[in-house]
Structures are given as C-alpha cells and as structure tokens.
C-alpha cells in the first residue's frame, strides 16, 4: 500500500524534478527517524550506553545495507518489531524511492531532448526553424567562432523535428519544440531574455516562406518593444522582392539569399580567385572580417582616416561608410564623416578599431 501511494505521488505530472527529489529525501529521512526512535525505546533498557543519536545512526546504516555492526538489537521487540521491518521495508522503500528518482531524471532528460521542457537560459540566441541540420550547425559554428559569442547559449525553436539531432546536442544547443509563429512557443524559448534571434526560412525552396518569416520577426520585435529590451533579429528571406516588405517593418535586418550564389559564380568567372576572398569575408573562422563600427571621428574626411590606418601599427583598413540605409564602399576621398555614420572596417578584431580610434583622438 505504501509503495502504491508513493508511486502515485512521484508520478504526478505537476510535481517538478526538484519536488520529486525532495519527496524522496523526505521519505528516507522520515523512515530513518521512525526506525531510529523505535530502536532506542526497544533497546535502551538492555544497552545502557545507547543514545537516540546512536539509534538513528543504526537505522541509517541498516536501511542502506552498510551494516557496521557497532549496534544491533538484543531484545525480542527490537529484533522482530523494529529491525525486521527496517530490513524489509526500509531497504525496499529506499530502493523504490531511488528508482523513482532515477526514472524522473531519465524522464526529464528525455523531455529536454524532445524539446518539451521550457528554456531557462538568459542572454541566449534563438534560432527559429530547422530547414536542415547542416545549416543550423553551420550557423552555430560561425556564431561560436566570434569572441563575443563563444560561450553564448543557443536555443533551437522549431516544430519540424521530434528530437534534437546528436550533432546539435554535441554543440550544447537546447531544443524547444514549437511553432515560432506562436508567441507561446517563443515564450517557452524565453524570448524576453534572449539577446538575439535568427529567423530562418522554413522552406528555402518556397518564396511563400517569407510571409512566415515576416510574421515571426514582427512578433519578436513586438515583444522587444513591449519589454523594452534589445533583441537583435535577423531574418532570412527566400525572395529578394520581400526585402521591400521587411523594410516597412520593425525587424532589425533581413538577408535575401536569392541570387547570392549566382552573383558569386559570375564574379569568380570574371575574376578567378575572388571566391577565396568572399569565403574569408563571410566566415568568422578564418582571416579578417568586415565590421560595422560606431565612430567618434565625426567631422574628419575619410581620406584622413584611411591615411592614418595605413600609417598605424594596427592591422585594419577602412573601406566604406554606412550612412542610414545606404552602404557606400570605396567612398570619395572628400567625404566627411557625419554624426550618424558607421564605418566598414576590415580587420581581425573589433578591438583593433577601438585602439586605432582612441590613438587618433588622443593625437
């Protein structure tokens, strides 16, 4: 009867893993106390040096099958009414409790693999949709190749898979199963405490995926405005014409994959060897990268900055300006840096530009 009651208690769906652990520990300590007190009252008259503490110690040693033998029952009541039930009930019950606890741990691990457990992470990055295992893995590896996000937690939110693949689990990615267009699924991925989100095309071969991508990005930006937090959202678009639709939304940025590979193929045909340069610029794993840097060098002509970069010991080149929505590569030498401008900098680390800027301002 006791086992049936405990089984029903431990299998209640509303009890958390921590709750089950506390129930298991409480049951073990309660039994330890009951048998210890019983042993003390049964044996205290024949064992003059026996204390209540000694009796509780005996109960724990007996229930865990350690059996030191420093204390043992000498009376009929102590042997058959205390020790015997302690052997049978105590050992069996503790084993049952530990087995139930192990079952709860296995169940919790399975729920995590299947994405049924809510995310508890903070300052993480959410990847919405899983068009392919290799694509998600490539994105994660590129993120982890940067110094800023080397240790950032990543959560995959999608409803197209039933269990997170082993290769993604090896990368430490947490999985939450759900439709990213459902705000409740985003809440389970803890979107309010996320630092950023990638919204991938659900079906890279279908331009209709862009409407779904747009909806997810808009929901995330709405949550961002509601909470007053900054969630950097990047959306992947299949159709380049969808960029106009996204430009009227509050989504931080979007990338249209249509035609990019074709353009690189043509450039490689016209200028053999450019593919290697493109590959390096587009990867965080090797070589230098392009950074978009805020600057305090307002009022200076671009030629002055480029000349200073050439003379500097810092390894960087200033190759363009981002002015509003316009990206200007190789600008005219006479262009003056305005207050809201950002600089396109080619370097190995963003810190190189910070050091360069500080040295230029100090001179």
Rosetta blueprint (number, residue, H / E / L):
1 X L
2 X H
3 X H
4 X H
5 X H
6 X H
7 X H
8 X H
9 X H
10 X H
11 X L
12 X L
13 X L
14 X L
15 X L
16 X L
17 X H
18 X H
19 X H
20 X H
21 X H
22 X H
23 X H
24 X H
25 X H
26 X H
27 X H
28 X H
29 X H
30 X H
31 X H
32 X H
33 X H
34 X H
35 X H
36 X H
37 X H
38 X H
39 X H
40 X H
41 X H
42 X H
43 X H
44 X L
45 X L
46 X L
47 X L
48 X L
49 X L
50 X L
51 X L
52 X H
53 X H
54 X H
55 X H
56 X H
57 X H
58 X H
59 X H
60 X H
61 X H
62 X H
63 X H
64 X L
65 X L
66 X L
67 X L
68 X L
69 X L
70 X L
71 X L
72 X L
73 X L
74 X L
75 X L
76 X H
77 X H
78 X H
79 X H
80 X H
81 X H
82 X H
83 X H
84 X H
85 X H
86 X H
87 X H
88 X H
89 X H
90 X H
91 X H
92 X H
93 X H
94 X H
95 X H
96 X H
97 X H
98 X H
99 X H
100 X H
101 X H
102 X H
103 X H
104 X H
105 X H
106 X H
107 X H
108 X H
109 X H
110 X H
111 X H
112 X H
113 X H
114 X L
115 X L
116 X L
117 X L
118 X L
119 X L
120 X L
121 X L
122 X L
123 X L
124 X L
125 X E
126 X E
127 X E
128 X E
129 X L
130 X L
131 X L
132 X L
133 X H
134 X H
135 X H
136 X H
137 X H
138 X H
139 X H
140 X H
141 X H
142 X H
143 X H
144 X H
145 X L
146 X L
147 X L
148 X L
149 X L
150 X L
151 X L
152 X L
153 X L
154 X E
155 X E
156 X E
157 X E
158 X E
159 X L
160 X L
161 X L
162 X L
163 X L
164 X L
165 X L
166 X H
167 X H
168 X H
169 X H
170 X H
171 X L
172 X L
173 X L
174 X E
175 X E
176 X E
177 X E
178 X L
179 X L
180 X L
181 X L
182 X L
183 X H
184 X H
185 X H
186 X H
187 X H
188 X H
189 X L
190 X L
191 X H
192 X H
193 X H
194 X L
195 X L
196 X E
197 X E
198 X E
199 X E
200 X L
201 X L
202 X L
203 X L
204 X L
205 X L
206 X L
207 X L
208 X L
209 X H
210 X H
211 X H
212 X H
213 X H
214 X H
215 X H
216 X H
217 X H
218 X H
219 X H
220 X H
221 X H
222 X H
223 X H
224 X H
225 X H
226 X H
227 X H
228 X L
229 X L
230 X L
231 X L
232 X E
233 X E
234 X E
235 X E
236 X E
237 X E
238 X L
239 X L
240 X L
241 X L
242 X H
243 X H
244 X H
245 X H
246 X H
247 X H
248 X L
249 X L
250 X L
251 X L
252 X L
253 X E
254 X E
255 X E
256 X E
257 X L
258 X L
259 X L
260 X H
261 X H
262 X H
263 X H
264 X H
265 X H
266 X H
267 X H
268 X H
269 X H
270 X H
271 X L
272 X L
273 X L
274 X H
275 X H
276 X H
277 X H
278 X H
279 X H
280 X H
281 X H
282 X L
283 X L
284 X L
285 X L
286 X L
287 X L
288 X L
289 X E
290 X E
291 X E
292 X E
293 X E
294 X E
295 X L
296 X L
297 X L
298 X L
299 X L
300 X L
301 X E
302 X H
303 X H
304 X H
305 X H
306 X H
307 X H
308 X H
309 X H
310 X H
311 X H
312 X L
313 X L
314 X L
315 X L
316 X E
317 X E
318 X E
319 X E
320 X E
321 X E
322 X E
323 X E
324 X L
325 X L
326 X E
327 X E
328 X E
329 X E
330 X L
331 X L
332 X L
333 X L
334 X L
335 X L
336 X E
337 X L
338 X L
339 X L
340 X L
341 X L
342 X E
343 X E
344 X E
345 X E
346 X E
347 X E
348 X L
349 X L
350 X H
351 X H
352 X H
353 X H
354 X H
355 X H
356 X H
357 X H
358 X H
359 X H
360 X H
361 X H
362 X H
363 X L
